[in-house]
């Protein structure tokens, strides 16, 4: 899509009849933390900064980790901010508030 940095917000909502939801979400957060990308955890989603392809790959791995940890299914919501010829960064967003 682009070689520039983007920000991607992901919310993974696991459903399980036998596992704690927060423990399942923690598995996704573990994957994001281990990936080495810049990220911020908020009450409703985790936001990452990086290249589009990298963040989508991390997102897919995180979803699979939640299923492997015991979720029966997952609802996944994305919010992506990118520009045609310029990076989108956490710092830039903070400066423009």
C-alpha positions in Angstrom: 0.0 0.0 0.0 2.6 2.5 1.1 6.2 2.6 2.2 5.5 5.4 4.6 4.6 5.0 8.3 1.0 4.7 9.2 -1.0 4.4 12.4 -3.3 1.4 12.8 -5.7 1.0 15.7 -6.9 -2.6 16.3 -9.5 -3.8 18.7 -9.8 -7.6 19.0 -13.0 -8.7 20.8 -12.7 -12.4 21.6 -15.6 -14.6 22.4 -15.2 -17.7 24.5 -17.5 -19.8 26.7 -14.6 -21.1 28.8 -11.8 -18.5 28.9 -11.5 -15.1 30.5 -11.8 -12.4 27.8 -9.1 -10.2 29.3 -6.6 -13.0 29.4 -7.3 -13.6 25.7 -6.8 -10.0 24.9 -3.6 -10.0 26.8 -2.3 -12.7 24.3 -2.9 -10.2 21.4 -1.1 -7.5 23.3 1.8 -9.8 24.0 2.3 -10.3 20.3 2.2 -6.6 19.6 4.7 -5.9 22.4 7.1 -8.6 21.1 6.9 -7.3 17.6 9.1 -4.3 18.3 6.8 -1.7 16.7 5.9 1.5 18.4 2.5 1.0 20.1 0.1 2.5 22.7 -2.5 0.6 24.6 -5.8 2.5 25.2 -9.0 1.3 27.0 -10.6 0.4 23.7 -7.9 -0.5 21.2 -4.2 -0.8 20.7 -2.6 1.6 18.3 0.6 0.8 16.4 2.9 2.8 14.2 4.8 1.3 11.3 4.6 0.2 7.7 1.2 -1.0 6.5 2.3 -4.5 5.5 4.2 -5.0 8.8 1.2 -3.9 11.0 -1.2 -6.0 9.1 1.0 -9.1 9.6 1.3 -8.3 13.3 -2.5 -7.9 13.5 -3.0 -11.3 11.8 -0.6 -13.0 14.2 -2.3 -11.4 17.2 -5.7 -12.6 16.0 -4.4 -16.1 15.6 -2.8 -16.0 19.0 -6.2 -15.2 20.6 -7.8 -18.1 18.8 -5.0 -20.4 19.8 -5.3 -19.3 23.4 -8.9 -20.5 23.5 -11.2 -18.0 21.9 -14.1 -19.6 19.9 -14.2 -16.6 17.6 -13.0 -12.9 17.4 -14.5 -9.7 16.2 -11.7 -7.5 14.8 -12.0 -3.7 14.2 -9.4 -1.7 12.4 -8.8 2.1 12.1 -6.0 3.1 9.8 -4.6 6.5 9.1 -2.2 6.9 6.1 -1.2 9.5 3.7 -0.2 9.3 0.0 3.3 10.7 0.3 4.0 11.3 4.0 4.4 9.4 7.3 1.8 9.4 9.9 3.4 9.2 13.4 2.3 9.4 17.0 4.5 12.5 17.6 3.0 14.4 14.7 -0.5 13.6 16.0 0.4 14.9 19.4 1.9 18.1 18.1 -1.3 18.9 16.1 -3.7 18.7 19.0 
